[in-house]
Amino acid sequence: MTPRPGCSALIATRNRWELLFGRALPSIRLQTRAVREVVIVNDGASFTAEQQAALRWLLHPLPLVMLDNQRANGAAGAWNTGLAHLLASSSEGFVALLDDDDSWESSHVAENLRAAEREQADIVVSGLRLVMDGQERERALPEGLIPSDFLIGNPGWQGSNTFVSRRLWATVRGFRDGLRSLNDRDLAIRLLRAQGSRVAYTGQWTATWHLSTQGDALSSPRSPAKISGLRWFWRLYGGELSEAQAKAFFARAECLFGVRRTEIEAGGEDVPPHQLPWGDLHETG
């Protein structure tokens, strides 16, 4: 009998031990279908021995691996550090992402694996409810996604409802190191365009995105990371947009993030985002 596919959980953080301990990890611990292991990558100073011990105690008996970011600073480099570690050990099963301040319903892993098995899919997209500054915002369940859906905005597949086979992670070579924001949209476009990729949908809300518009969050208006990400996304994909799509792209950037078209088109001196061969990821992971 062919073994059922399993799932590993991957979290990127930046010294946010309290959020991990209070929200993300408890939701992993309560899954009705346990993950194989949990990998946490810190894009900052290493956790103390006491903090690591507390995290291991919380997840016991689930295996826990804690790594420091070995690649470009930022979320993309942290995700890639964790992906390199996971893909070096196995090419079978799935890797599910969870942001350190988000959470899964207890059925999240089970529902995603059930959909993957049913549809023979290597991408599964579940509903990701949005809670902004403590208030839930209405949004549609994602379905029928195509690459062009992500050129202007995001229809609801991002971060904590990302559930992708290890084979496909290796095919697209993870995230773009150095891309400081809009990573979800760039990743979705490349995953959906990958040869042979197949998408399934759970049709259920099993993950929650907790978004704060305060502080230095990536989505905060006029954050340096958001400005950089918009500039580089435009350089990468602007040539594919029709005049109407480009107009909508710039209008959204100004309305949501306060970034004007002239600022995006002007570019900057940011280090260009790049993808390295997966072998290089293995070496540094």
VOPAGU-2260 file (C-alpha; in pm, 1 decimal, decimal comma):
REM VOPAGU-2260
SITE   aa  ch    i         X         Y         Z
SITE  MET   A    0       0,0       0,0       0,0
SITE  THR   A    1     129,7     345,9     -91,5
SITE  PRO   A    2     188,0     553,6     224,3
SITE  ARG   A    3     -32,6     859,0     266,2
SITE  PRO   A    4     149,8    1187,8     206,4
SITE  GLY   A    5     256,8    1379,4     512,9
SITE  CYS   A    6     306,8    1746,8     584,3
SITE  SER   A    7     578,2    1953,0     753,2
SITE  ALA   A    8     510,0    2295,9     902,9
SITE  LEU   A    9     747,3    2585,1     832,4
SITE  ILE   A   10     745,0    2916,2    1019,3
SITE  ALA   A   11     957,4    3225,5     956,3
SITE  THR   A   12     987,2    3477,1    1239,2
SITE  ARG   A   13    1195,8    3769,9    1355,6
SITE  ASN   A   14    1254,3    3736,6    1728,2
SITE  ARG   A   15     877,9    3717,3    1794,3
SITE  TRP   A   16     892,3    3441,1    2050,9
SITE  GLU   A   17     575,9    3551,4    2231,2
SITE  LEU   A   18     362,9    3527,4    1915,9
SITE  LEU   A   19     501,5    3185,3    1831,4
SITE  PHE   A   20     432,8    3058,6    2180,3
SITE  GLY   A   21      91,8    3217,8    2212,3
SITE  ARG   A   22     -69,7    3168,7    1871,2
SITE  ALA   A   23     108,2    2989,0    1584,4
SITE  LEU   A   24     254,2    2687,6    1764,8
SITE  PRO   A   25     -53,9    2603,1    1975,4
SITE  SER   A   26    -256,9    2584,3    1653,6
SITE  ILE   A   27      -3,2    2338,3    1508,5
SITE  ARG   A   28      -7,4    2131,2    1825,4
SITE  LEU   A   29    -387,2    2095,0    1806,8
SITE  GLN   A   30    -401,9    1956,8    1450,9
SITE  THR   A   31    -622,5    1649,5    1415,8
SITE  ARG   A   32    -368,2    1514,4    1167,7
SITE  ALA   A   33     -23,5    1574,8    1308,9
SITE  VAL   A   34     254,5    1727,6    1103,6
SITE  ARG   A   35     579,8    1533,3    1055,4
SITE  GLU   A   36     789,6    1810,7    1205,8
SITE  VAL   A   37     799,5    2183,1    1268,4
SITE  VAL   A   38    1081,0    2402,3    1137,5
SITE  ILE   A   39    1119,8    2756,4    1271,3
SITE  VAL   A   40    1362,3    2996,5    1101,9
SITE  ASN   A   41    1454,7    3315,6    1284,6
SITE  ASP   A   42    1549,3    3616,7    1073,2
SITE  GLY   A   43    1711,6    3781,8    1373,6
SITE  ALA   A   44    1909,7    3698,5    1684,2
SITE  SER   A   45    1899,9    3333,9    1793,4
SITE  PHE   A   46    1643,8    3239,8    2055,3
SITE  THR   A   47    1785,4    3185,3    2402,4
SITE  ALA   A   48    1821,7    2835,7    2543,4
SITE  GLU   A   49    1525,3    2903,1    2773,2
SITE  GLN   A   50    1305,6    3016,8    2484,9
SITE  GLN   A   51    1399,3    2713,8    2275,1
SITE  ALA   A   52    1324,6    2481,8    2566,6
SITE  ALA   A   53     980,3    2639,7    2610,9
SITE  LEU   A   54     898,1    2594,9    2242,8
SITE  ARG   A   55    1007,1    2229,5    2250,3
SITE  TRP   A   56     797,4    2171,5    2561,0
SITE  LEU   A   57     493,8    2327,4    2393,8
SITE  LEU   A   58     520,0    2108,6    2081,6
SITE  HIS   A   59     625,8    1781,4    2244,5
SITE  PRO   A   60     624,8    1512,0    2108,6
SITE  LEU   A   61     639,9    1678,3    1763,5
SITE  PRO   A   62     996,7    1712,1    1629,9
SITE  LEU   A   63    1111,5    2075,4    1627,2
SITE  VAL   A   64    1405,6    2221,5    1434,7
SITE  MET   A   65    1514,0    2581,4    1498,4
SITE  LEU   A   66    1738,1    2752,2    1245,7
SITE  ASP   A   67    1883,8    3098,0    1191,1
SITE  ASN   A   68    1836,6    3259,9     849,9
SITE  GLN   A   69    2134,0    3165,2     634,1
SITE  ARG   A   70    2030,8    3360,8     326,3
SITE  ALA   A   71    1930,9    3717,1     235,0
SITE  ASN   A   72    1781,6    3916,1     522,3
SITE  GLY   A   73    1403,7    3913,0     525,0
SITE  ALA   A   74    1114,9    3669,2     509,2
SITE  ALA   A   75    1209,6    3523,4     168,2
SITE  GLY   A   76    1556,9    3426,6     287,5
SITE  ALA   A   77    1415,9    3278,6     608,0
SITE  TRP   A   78    1158,1    3070,3     419,0
SITE  ASN   A   79    1428,7    2948,7     180,6
SITE  THR   A   80    1655,7    2848,9     468,9
SITE  GLY   A   81    1377,2    2629,8     605,4
SITE  LEU   A   82    1284,0    2490,0     264,6
SITE  ALA   A   83    1645,5    2394,3     198,2
SITE  HIS   A   84    1656,4    2202,4     525,0
SITE  LEU   A   85    1330,4    2021,0     454,1
SITE  LEU   A   86    1403,3    1933,5      91,5
SITE  ALA   A   87    1746,0    1798,5     180,6
SITE  SER   A   88    1579,5    1527,2     389,9
SITE  SER   A   89    1290,0    1418,9     165,5
SITE  SER   A   90    1122,1    1486,0    -168,7
SITE  GLU   A   91     784,8    1341,9     -65,5
SITE  GLY   A   92     485,9    1506,6      98,7
SITE  PHE   A   93     398,2    1871,4     153,8
SITE  VAL   A   94     532,7    2181,8     325,8
SITE  ALA   A   95     274,9    2416,3     481,0
SITE  LEU   A   96     366,4    2773,1     573,5
SITE  LEU   A   97     242,1    2951,6     883,4
SITE  ASP   A   98     325,9    3311,3     975,8
SITE  ASP   A   99     431,0    3352,7    1337,3
SITE  ASP   A  100     128,5    3569,5    1423,0
SITE  ASP   A  101    -131,5    3359,7    1236,7
SITE  SER   A  102    -314,4    3040,2    1324,5
SITE  TRP   A  103    -473,1    2727,1    1177,9
SITE  GLU   A  104    -800,7    2561,7    1265,9
SITE  SER   A  105    -745,1    2213,4    1409,5
SITE  SER   A  106    -865,0    2060,4    1079,4
SITE  HIS   A  107    -630,0    2260,7     853,5
SITE  VAL   A  108    -366,8    1996,1     778,9
SITE  ALA   A  109    -621,6    1715,2     751,7
SITE  GLU   A  110    -843,6    1908,1     508,4
SITE  ASN   A  111    -550,0    2012,0     290,6
SITE  LEU   A  112    -409,7    1659,7     270,9
SITE  ARG   A  113    -756,8    1521,7     199,0
SITE  ALA   A  114    -798,9    1765,1     -91,6
SITE  ALA   A  115    -449,2    1686,8    -222,4
SITE  GLU   A  116    -520,0    1313,0    -221,4
SITE  ARG   A  117    -864,9    1355,3    -376,3
SITE  GLU   A  118    -744,7    1576,0    -664,4
SITE  GLN   A  119    -389,2    1438,8    -695,3
SITE  ALA   A  120    -279,3    1798,6    -649,7
SITE  ASP   A  121      53,1    1948,2    -547,6
SITE  ILE   A  122     -98,1    2284,3    -445,5
SITE  VAL   A  123    -390,5    2311,9    -205,6
SITE  VAL   A  124    -555,5    2643,5    -123,2
SITE  SER   A  125    -789,2    2677,3     173,0
SITE  GLY   A  126    -982,1    2977,4     294,2
SITE  LEU   A  127    -770,4    3234,2     481,4
SITE  ARG   A  128    -997,7    3457,4     686,2
SITE  LEU   A  129    -873,7    3811,6     742,9
SITE  VAL   A  130    -880,1    3967,2    1089,1
SITE  MET   A  131    -760,6    4326,9    1059,3
SITE  ASP   A  132    -685,0    4513,5    1382,0
SITE  GLY   A  133    -904,8    4264,1    1566,2
SITE  GLN   A  134   -1203,1    4285,5    1328,9
SITE  GLU   A  135   -1288,0    4009,6    1080,5
SITE  ARG   A  136   -1323,2    4135,7     723,7
SITE  GLU   A  137   -1547,5    3968,6     470,0
SITE  ARG   A  138   -1371,9    3808,7     173,2
SITE  ALA   A  139   -1446,8    3538,6     -81,6
SITE  LEU   A  140   -1316,1    3183,6     -66,3
SITE  PRO   A  141   -1039,2    3140,8    -324,4
SITE  GLU   A  142   -1125,7    2923,9    -624,2
SITE  GLY   A  143   -1022,9    2885,1    -987,5
SITE  LEU   A  144    -699,8    3080,9    -942,1
SITE  ILE   A  145    -486,1    3168,4   -1245,4
SITE  PRO   A  146    -150,9    3352,7   -1258,4
SITE  SER   A  147    -296,6    3680,2   -1385,0
SITE  ASP   A  148    -514,2    3703,6   -1072,0
SITE  PHE   A  149    -199,3    3803,0    -881,1
SITE  LEU   A  150     -67,2    4071,8   -1114,8
SITE  ILE   A  151    -283,2    4346,2    -963,2
SITE  GLY   A  152    -364,8    4216,6    -614,3
SITE  ASN   A  153    -411,8    3898,6    -413,5
SITE  PRO   A  154    -740,3    3703,6    -426,3
SITE  GLY   A  155    -674,9    3522,7     -97,5
SITE  TRP   A  156    -380,8    3283,3    -126,4
SITE  GLN   A  157     -91,2    3402,9      82,9
SITE  GLY   A  158     129,4    3315,5     375,9
SITE  SER   A  159     -54,5    3089,6     614,8
SITE  ASN   A  160    -271,8    2904,8     362,9
SITE  THR   A  161      23,8    2807,8     143,3
SITE  PHE   A  162      32,6    2427,7     114,2
SITE  VAL   A  163     265,3    2295,8    -158,8
SITE  SER   A  164     430,6    1964,1    -240,5
SITE  ARG   A  165     803,1    1931,8    -184,2
SITE  ARG   A  166     842,0    1840,8    -551,5
SITE  LEU   A  167     690,0    2169,6    -660,7
SITE  TRP   A  168     883,7    2373,8    -402,9
SITE  ALA   A  169    1201,4    2229,4    -555,7
SITE  THR   A  170    1077,6    2299,6    -910,0
SITE  VAL   A  171    1022,5    2672,8    -849,5
SITE  ARG   A  172    1329,4    2699,7    -620,9
SITE  GLY   A  173    1144,9    2860,8    -333,8
SITE  PHE   A  174    1108,7    3234,9    -287,6
SITE  ARG   A  175    1315,1    3514,5    -442,6
SITE  ASP   A  176    1590,5    3605,1    -200,1
SITE  GLY   A  177    1593,4    3981,9    -154,2
SITE  LEU   A  178    1229,9    4047,4    -248,6
SITE  ARG   A  179    1119,2    4236,5      62,4
SITE  SER   A  180     741,6    4217,9      10,9
SITE  LEU   A  181     483,8    4086,7    -238,8
SITE  ASN   A  182     649,3    3747,6    -197,7
SITE  ASP   A  183     312,3    3572,8    -188,1
SITE  ARG   A  184     201,9    3710,9    -523,2
SITE  ASP   A  185     533,9    3637,7    -693,0
SITE  LEU   A  186     535,4    3282,8    -553,3
SITE  ALA   A  187     175,0    3217,7    -658,6
SITE  ILE   A  188     246,4    3326,4   -1015,6
SITE  ARG   A  189     548,8    3098,3   -1043,1
SITE  LEU   A  190     378,1    2800,8    -878,1
SITE  LEU   A  191      70,4    2826,2   -1099,6
SITE  ARG   A  192     289,3    2855,9   -1409,5
SITE  ALA   A  193     508,5    2557,5   -1318,9
SITE  GLN   A  194     473,1    2273,5   -1565,7
SITE  GLY   A  195     239,4    2002,7   -1441,7
SITE  SER   A  196     122,6    2188,8   -1131,0
SITE  ARG   A  197    -228,3    2100,2   -1019,6
SITE  VAL   A  198    -439,1    2299,1    -771,5
SITE  ALA   A  199    -708,0    2177,8    -532,2
SITE  TYR   A  200    -932,7    2380,8    -302,9
SITE  THR   A  201   -1069,0    2279,5      34,6
SITE  GLY   A  202   -1363,2    2519,8      20,3
SITE  GLN   A  203   -1328,2    2577,0     394,9
SITE  TRP   A  204   -1193,4    2853,4     618,7
SITE  THR   A  205    -916,6    2673,5     807,2
SITE  ALA   A  206    -653,3    2948,0     850,5
SITE  THR   A  207    -660,7    3299,5     994,5
SITE  TRP   A  208    -446,5    3595,3     892,6
SITE  HIS   A  209    -409,9    3843,4    1177,5
SITE  LEU   A  210    -321,3    4174,9    1016,2
SITE  SER   A  211    -220,5    4484,5    1209,8
SITE  THR   A  212    -201,5    4816,7    1028,5
SITE  GLN   A  213       3,9    4964,0    1312,2
SITE  GLY   A  214     379,3    4955,9    1366,2
SITE  ASP   A  215     634,5    4833,7    1112,7
SITE  ALA   A  216     438,8    4552,1     948,9
SITE  LEU   A  217     522,0    4483,1     584,7
SITE  SER   A  218     170,4    4587,8     486,6
SITE  SER   A  219     185,8    4917,9     672,7
SITE  PRO   A  220     140,8    5223,2     445,5
SITE  ARG   A  221     468,7    5345,9     301,8
SITE  SER   A  222     683,6    5088,7     479,3
SITE  PRO   A  223    1027,3    5068,0     311,8
SITE  ALA   A  224     974,0    4696,3     249,1
SITE  LYS   A  225     643,3    4758,8      72,8
SITE  ILE   A  226     788,8    5031,8    -148,5
SITE  SER   A  227    1083,4    4809,6    -241,6
SITE  GLY   A  228     855,9    4512,8    -311,8
SITE  LEU   A  229     624,8    4716,7    -535,4
SITE  ARG   A  230     919,4    4847,2    -733,2
SITE  TRP   A  231    1064,7    4505,0    -791,1
SITE  PHE   A  232     730,8    4341,3    -866,4
SITE  TRP   A  233     672,8    4605,6   -1131,0
SITE  ARG   A  234    1016,0    4538,2   -1282,5
SITE  LEU   A  235     947,2    4164,5   -1286,9
SITE  TYR   A  236     589,8    4165,5   -1416,6
SITE  GLY   A  237     504,5    4515,4   -1537,8
SITE  GLY   A  238     566,6    4419,1   -1898,5
SITE  GLU   A  239     285,9    4162,1   -1881,1
SITE  LEU   A  240      18,2    4408,0   -1770,9
SITE  SER   A  241    -225,2    4568,0   -2010,5
SITE  GLU   A  242    -280,8    4941,3   -1984,3
SITE  ALA   A  243    -595,3    4883,3   -1778,8
SITE  GLN   A  244    -419,4    4634,7   -1549,5
SITE  ALA   A  245    -126,6    4871,9   -1498,4
SITE  LYS   A  246    -364,2    5151,6   -1409,0
SITE  ALA   A  247    -535,2    4924,5   -1154,1
SITE  PHE   A  248    -197,9    4811,6   -1013,7
SITE  PHE   A  249     -81,1    5168,1    -949,9
SITE  ALA   A  250    -419,2    5278,9    -815,2
SITE  ARG   A  251    -417,9    4993,9    -563,5
SITE  ALA   A  252     -61,3    5073,3    -455,1
SITE  GLU   A  253    -152,7    5435,7    -387,7
SITE  CYS   A  254    -488,4    5363,1    -222,4
SITE  LEU   A  255    -369,6    5086,4      13,4
SITE  PHE   A  256      -6,8    5178,3      74,3
SITE  GLY   A  257      29,4    5545,0     -18,3
SITE  VAL   A  258     291,1    5470,7    -285,6
SITE  ARG   A  259     260,7    5672,8    -606,6
SITE  ARG   A  260     321,1    5547,2    -958,3
SITE  THR   A  261     618,7    5778,4   -1007,1
SITE  GLU   A  262     787,0    5627,5    -698,6
SITE  ILE   A  263     738,8    5273,2    -826,5
SITE  GLU   A  264     856,2    5344,2   -1179,8
SITE  ALA   A  265    1156,3    5539,5   -1050,8
SITE  GLY   A  266    1296,1    5223,1    -892,3
SITE  GLY   A  267    1576,3    5240,7    -641,6
SITE  GLU   A  268    1911,1    5102,3    -542,1
SITE  ASP   A  269    1774,7    4785,7    -383,6
SITE  VAL   A  270    1963,3    4460,8    -432,7
SITE  PRO   A  271    1772,6    4276,1    -707,0
SITE  PRO   A  272    1573,7    3971,5    -591,6
SITE  HIS   A  273    1703,8    3647,9    -732,9
SITE  GLN   A  274    1661,0    3275,0    -734,9
SITE  LEU   A  275    1956,9    3045,1    -687,9
SITE  PRO   A  276    1978,9    2685,1    -809,2
SITE  TRP   A  277    1826,0    2455,7    -548,1
SITE  GLY   A  278    2164,4    2290,2    -503,4
SITE  ASP   A  279    2296,0    2619,6    -371,1
SITE  LEU   A  280    2007,4    2631,3    -124,4
SITE  HIS   A  281    2105,5    2287,3      -0,1
SITE  GLU   A  282    2462,2    2396,7      52,0
SITE  THR   A  283    2368,4    2698,9     259,9
SITE  GLY   A  284    2071,1    2536,7     433,4
